[in-house]
Structures are given as structure tokens and as C-alpha cells.
Amino acid sequence: MTICNCPTHRLEETWLDRYIHFPLMFECLDCRSLWVCNCFKSYFSYDDIVRHLGGSFSKDYARVQSMQFRPYLCAMCSIPNAHIPRDMYSIYFNQLVNMYLPYYTLYARRWYDDFSDFPDPQNADRKQRERELKIQNYIRKVVGYPPSPRPFYEYYLLKIIRKLAAPSDVIHRYRGRELDGLELDFWIPDRMLGIEYNGEQHYKTVAHWGGDEGLKTRKANDRKKKALCKKLGYRLVVLNYRSRPDYSDIEELFKENPYRGTTAL
């Protein structure tokens, strides 16, 4: 199927700016035309996009007006569910995080007629959090994963960090040999920056995370990771689940000058 006049038709997921979180939007890397999967067509809001772009004076306004739709463009429509690995603790679990959980926006509009942006976990009320969790667990069920007890906040952070770190690469769940079997939630090599999101299981006993023994092990690993990063000259930033860092917090983090040690938000 010819989707534009370019010979390669190389499409890549894109955001037009920090406010537009439509994960079914793709950009041709050659001609910069915008494409959206057909499954999202009935729930797409041009007015919403134009409003966030600043009206018809925006440089992206013409691109939005000429946006086109194509079937089987997104991962939810094109990748056979049977081929998705089921081991959620392996590197393949990132496939679910990166390719399927972004479809929150689509189902929010289908089920709830919700045309708001990607939900902000920090400011969301209880009803919105329950809605987010219901949609997330539906998507997990479709791709063969067990339900999650809480919203996938780590995914939300990943999307923000990747956008703000650009053009730097961001490695999710980095397990470099130098870490001696430990893992960094987010690793940005050319900044020598590691970012950890520590959930409640790092601070208190949680039964399904191994109880008291699990907490003891995690605390020991956290201390070891901190010492290793200091020895290696890596900057380590620890995000605490209690403060629920949002876009502005992460944006401020990337404005800071790198230094040695650990910062906690």
C-alpha cells in the first residue's frame, strides 16, 4: 500500500508537542507527513490538536490538516497476540510497555467519550485512576498478561523521560554488566544518568513483593546500586512514589547541570 510519495515509507511514532499524547500518530521520516491508524479514526479530535498547537498559526497546522489514516498501522492491530512473550520479568515485557499500554487514549475515548490528554497520575481523581486501571487491565488481558493492581505509572514516566531526553537514547530497565546483576529503570548513556522510580515496595512491607524478606533484599540492592553508580561516575536520580513526579519535575531535572551523587525527588 502506498502511503506517501516517499520510496521508503518509514513511519515512526511521534508527538507533535508535550501536550498531545496520541500514541497512534506516526510520522514519515522522509516527508514528515502524519499518519494515524484506522482504529482511532472515529475518536480523533482535530480541534483538540489544533487548540494545543496554538491555532492555525502553528507550523504544524498544515500537517495536521493533511493527516491521513491507514489500516493495520498500530501495534494493537498488526501484531499477533499469540507471539507476545508471557514472561513479564524478562526483557520482552518492555514490548508490552512500549507497544500496547499507550492505547489508553483510544479506549478512554471509545468507552468514556473522554477527549482529555494522557492522564496525569498526580492530579487524577479516584474515578479517573480507576478508569485508567480498568483500561490498562483490558489491554493486558488482550495481550495475555495478568491484571495489574495499580496504574502503570512507570510507563507514564518512560514517555516523559524519552521526550525530554531527546535526542539522547533512553534505555528502559538497563542491566549493564557493570551493574553486577542490578537494574536501572531508565538509563541515558550519553548523559551518564540513571533514573530510578521506587514504588512503595522499596519503603514498606508488601505481601506480594516478598514481605519482610523482600523489603530487606530491595533495601540492600538499593544501597549497592547507589554505591556502584557513585564508583562508576554515574549520576543516579531516585524518584519517590510518594511525590509522584510529573512532567515539570522531570523537565527541571534535565535542566540541571550533571553532578556526582544521588538526588531524590
C-alpha positions as CSV (number, residue, x, y, z in Angstrom):
1,M,0.0,0.0,0.0
2,T,1.4,3.4,-1.0
3,I,1.1,5.8,1.9
4,C,3.0,8.8,0.6
5,N,5.3,9.7,-2.3
6,C,8.5,8.6,-0.4
7,P,10.3,5.5,-1.6
8,T,10.8,4.0,1.9
9,H,7.6,4.8,3.7
10,R,9.5,4.8,7.0
11,L,7.0,5.6,9.8
12,E,7.8,6.3,13.4
13,E,5.6,7.1,16.4
14,T,5.6,10.8,17.2
15,W,4.2,13.5,19.5
16,L,3.8,17.0,18.0
17,D,4.4,18.7,21.3
18,R,4.4,18.0,25.1
19,Y,0.6,18.3,25.3
20,I,-0.5,15.9,22.6
21,H,-0.3,12.3,23.7
22,F,-2.0,10.5,20.8
23,P,0.1,7.3,20.6
24,L,-1.5,6.2,17.4
25,M,0.1,9.1,15.5
26,F,3.0,8.3,13.2
27,E,5.3,10.5,11.1
28,C,7.1,9.7,7.8
29,L,10.8,10.1,8.5
30,D,11.3,11.3,4.9
31,C,8.5,13.7,4.1
32,R,7.2,14.4,7.7
33,S,3.6,13.6,6.7
34,L,1.4,12.4,9.6
35,W,-0.5,9.1,9.7
36,V,-3.0,7.6,12.2
37,C,-4.2,4.0,12.4
38,N,-7.8,3.4,11.2
39,C,-8.8,2.0,14.6
40,F,-8.5,5.5,16.1
41,K,-10.3,7.4,13.3
42,S,-13.7,7.7,14.8
43,Y,-12.2,9.0,18.1
44,F,-9.8,11.5,16.7
45,S,-10.2,15.2,17.5
46,Y,-8.7,17.7,15.1
47,D,-10.0,20.6,17.2
48,D,-8.2,19.2,20.2
49,I,-4.9,19.0,18.3
50,V,-5.2,22.5,16.8
51,R,-6.1,24.0,20.1
52,H,-2.9,22.6,21.7
53,L,-0.8,23.6,18.8
54,G,-1.8,27.3,19.2
55,G,-4.3,27.5,16.3
56,S,-3.8,27.9,12.6
57,F,-0.6,29.9,13.1
58,S,1.3,26.9,14.2
59,K,3.9,25.4,11.9
60,D,2.3,22.0,12.3
61,Y,-1.2,23.1,11.5
62,A,-0.9,22.2,7.7
63,R,0.5,18.8,8.6
64,V,-2.5,18.1,10.9
65,Q,-5.0,19.2,8.3
66,S,-3.5,16.8,5.8
67,M,-3.2,13.9,8.2
68,Q,-4.2,10.5,6.7
69,F,-5.4,7.2,8.0
70,R,-4.1,3.7,7.3
71,P,-5.4,0.3,8.4
72,Y,-3.2,-2.0,10.5
73,L,-0.7,0.7,11.3
74,C,-0.6,0.4,15.1
75,A,0.8,-2.5,17.1
76,M,-2.6,-3.3,18.6
77,C,-4.0,-4.1,15.1
78,S,-1.0,-5.5,13.4
79,I,0.9,-7.8,15.8
80,P,-0.5,-11.3,16.5
81,N,-1.2,-11.6,20.2
82,A,0.0,-15.2,20.3
83,H,3.6,-14.1,19.6
84,I,3.9,-11.9,22.6
85,P,6.1,-13.5,25.3
86,R,4.4,-14.1,28.6
87,D,7.4,-13.7,31.0
88,M,6.7,-10.2,32.5
89,Y,10.1,-10.2,34.2
90,S,12.1,-10.7,31.1
91,I,13.3,-8.0,28.7
92,Y,10.3,-8.9,26.5
93,F,8.0,-7.3,29.0
94,N,9.1,-4.0,27.6
95,Q,7.3,-5.0,24.4
96,L,4.0,-4.7,26.3
97,V,5.0,-1.4,27.9
98,N,6.2,0.2,24.7
99,M,3.7,-1.1,22.1
100,Y,0.4,-1.8,23.9
101,L,-0.2,0.2,27.0
102,P,-0.1,3.5,25.0
103,Y,-3.5,2.7,23.8
104,Y,-5.1,4.2,26.9
105,T,-6.2,7.2,24.9
106,L,-8.1,5.1,22.3
107,Y,-10.1,3.2,24.9
108,A,-10.7,6.2,27.0
109,R,-12.5,7.8,24.0
110,R,-14.3,4.6,23.0
111,W,-15.6,3.7,26.4
112,Y,-16.0,7.0,28.2
113,D,-16.1,9.7,25.5
114,D,-13.0,11.1,27.2
115,F,-11.1,13.5,25.0
116,S,-8.6,14.7,27.6
117,D,-4.9,14.3,27.3
118,F,-3.0,11.3,28.5
119,P,-3.9,11.1,32.2
120,D,-1.7,12.8,34.8
121,P,-1.5,10.3,37.7
122,Q,-0.5,13.1,40.1
123,N,-3.7,15.2,39.5
124,A,-6.1,12.5,38.6
125,D,-9.1,11.9,41.0
126,R,-10.1,8.5,42.2
127,K,-12.6,7.9,39.4
128,Q,-10.0,8.7,36.7
129,R,-7.4,6.4,38.3
130,E,-10.0,3.6,38.4
131,R,-10.8,4.2,34.8
132,E,-7.1,4.2,33.8
133,L,-6.6,0.9,35.7
134,K,-9.6,-0.7,34.0
135,I,-8.4,0.2,30.5
136,Q,-4.9,-0.9,31.3
137,N,-6.0,-4.3,32.6
138,Y,-8.2,-4.8,29.5
139,I,-5.2,-4.2,27.3
140,R,-3.1,-6.6,29.4
141,K,-5.8,-9.2,29.1
142,V,-5.9,-8.8,25.3
143,V,-2.2,-9.5,25.0
144,G,-2.2,-12.3,27.6
145,Y,-0.8,-10.7,30.7
146,P,-2.2,-10.9,34.2
147,P,-4.0,-7.8,35.6
148,S,-2.1,-5.1,37.4
149,P,-3.2,-3.9,40.9
150,R,-2.4,-0.3,40.1
151,P,-2.0,2.1,37.1
152,F,1.2,1.7,35.1
153,Y,2.9,4.8,36.4
154,E,6.3,3.7,35.2
155,Y,5.1,3.8,31.6
156,Y,3.9,7.4,32.1
157,L,7.4,8.3,33.3
158,L,9.1,6.5,30.4
159,K,7.1,8.5,27.9
160,I,8.0,11.8,29.6
161,I,11.7,10.9,30.0
162,R,12.1,9.8,26.4
163,K,10.5,13.1,25.1
164,L,12.6,15.4,27.4
165,A,15.9,13.4,26.9
166,A,15.7,13.6,23.1
167,P,17.9,13.3,21.1
168,S,19.6,11.2,23.8
169,D,18.7,7.5,23.8
170,V,16.8,6.2,26.8
171,I,17.2,2.5,27.8
172,H,14.3,1.1,29.8
173,R,15.3,-1.4,32.5
174,Y,19.0,-1.3,31.8
175,R,21.1,-4.3,33.0
176,G,24.7,-3.4,32.1
177,R,27.4,-5.8,33.1
178,E,29.0,-3.1,35.2
179,L,25.9,-3.1,37.5
180,D,26.7,-6.6,38.8
181,G,23.2,-8.1,38.2
182,L,21.3,-5.0,39.2
183,E,19.0,-2.8,37.1
184,L,18.3,0.8,36.4
185,D,14.7,1.7,35.5
186,F,15.9,4.3,33.0
187,W,19.4,4.8,31.7
188,I,20.6,7.7,29.5
189,P,24.1,6.7,28.3
190,D,25.4,10.0,26.8
191,R,24.4,11.9,30.0
192,M,25.8,9.2,32.3
193,L,22.4,9.5,34.0
194,G,20.4,6.7,35.7
195,I,16.8,7.3,36.9
196,E,15.1,5.0,39.4
197,Y,11.4,5.0,40.2
198,N,11.0,3.5,43.7
199,G,7.5,2.3,44.4
200,E,6.1,1.6,47.9
201,Q,7.7,-1.9,47.9
202,H,11.1,-0.1,48.4
203,Y,9.9,1.6,51.6
204,K,7.5,-0.8,53.4
205,T,6.5,-4.4,53.6
206,V,4.2,-5.6,50.7
207,A,3.0,-9.2,50.8
208,H,3.1,-9.9,47.1
209,W,6.6,-8.4,46.8
210,G,8.1,-10.9,49.2
211,G,7.0,-9.5,52.6
212,D,9.7,-8.6,55.1
213,E,12.5,-10.6,53.4
214,G,11.7,-8.9,50.0
215,L,11.9,-5.5,51.6
216,K,15.2,-6.3,53.2
217,T,16.6,-7.5,49.9
218,R,15.4,-4.5,48.0
219,K,16.9,-2.1,50.5
220,A,20.3,-3.9,50.3
221,N,20.2,-3.8,46.5
222,D,19.3,-0.1,46.5
223,R,22.3,0.7,48.7
224,K,24.5,-1.4,46.5
225,K,23.2,0.3,43.3
226,K,23.8,3.7,44.8
227,A,27.4,2.8,45.7
228,L,28.1,1.3,42.3
229,C,26.8,4.3,40.5
230,K,29.0,6.6,42.6
231,K,32.0,4.4,41.9
232,L,31.3,4.4,38.1
233,G,30.8,8.1,38.0
234,Y,27.1,7.7,37.1
235,R,24.6,10.3,38.3
236,L,21.7,8.5,40.0
237,V,18.3,10.2,40.5
238,V,15.7,8.4,42.7
239,L,12.1,9.3,42.1
240,N,9.9,8.5,45.2
241,Y,6.4,7.2,44.6
242,R,5.1,9.4,47.4
243,S,5.8,12.6,45.5
244,R,4.6,11.3,42.1
245,P,6.9,13.4,39.9
246,D,5.2,14.8,36.8
247,Y,6.3,16.5,33.6
248,S,7.5,19.7,35.1
249,D,9.6,17.8,37.7
250,I,11.3,15.7,35.0
251,E,11.7,18.8,32.8
252,E,13.5,20.6,35.7
253,L,15.7,17.5,36.2
254,F,17.0,17.7,32.7
255,K,17.8,21.4,33.0
256,E,20.1,20.8,35.9
257,N,23.9,20.5,35.4
258,P,25.1,17.0,35.9
259,Y,26.9,16.2,39.2
260,R,28.2,13.2,41.1
261,G,25.9,11.6,43.7
262,T,22.2,10.9,44.2
263,T,19.2,13.2,44.1
264,A,15.8,12.2,45.4
265,L,12.5,13.8,44.3
